């Protein structure tokens, strides 16, 4: 058995155009290996191919070419086993409004062939905080409770791999914390987690490794720590003694006046030294009250690799 939870080789998906429109290739020969037991981030701007990739893993979209293995099972050779090894919490709230949460879990378990004696509906409902809503119709649940139910449905067959597609989009802080607590617990028990999100600070905090997809291709794949070190951009934040109307700039140093009155100077440490920034500030007649440095965040890496600002909170592509 492979040590990778998921192994993808040469994955291609082309959608045929309709009414004279040209065909669109959503995935262009993607190669990707996701280690077992990891929390893996799958990031990219809208339309990058993330949802297509997830739908192929879930067996909802047929690939055009390539090979996909889930928990060592080839999708083409062992489709039932590969599908049983993965659970997906979709972004869309696609629930039957006339099913109760308990009934929804029982039906989902039946679809996966889980014997009644092995079903854990009440245990899972308690895990996601829906025990007191077990017998109410899904149509009466709030948006946050529906997201909890989607997570519960993804867990009924004890998958080895759990995919979370934008799980916290539009949810409140309490639900977000509950979701991440559950993710950490499931991962600690050995479950591999794949996360897509537009909230890059979440990916930075949660993910061991990250792949960034752009225009149907993997443009970066590394540990979160290593990705953050790929940029040599530094930011020096200075709090001046007196109010300043405008931040000075120079060749290789970009100045910005922030709303709190501080001055942020961004530069490339391989080209410009921090002392040069301080010299520029002193020459501008600015007296320094306090200063601190800022390291790059995952958002900076994302923007550098995709060359576009992500539409945070919007539906992923």
Order of alpha helices (4+ residues) and beta strands (2+ residues): beta-beta-beta-alpha-beta-beta-alpha-beta-alpha-alpha-alpha-beta-alpha-beta-alpha-beta-beta-alpha-beta-beta-beta-alpha-beta-alpha
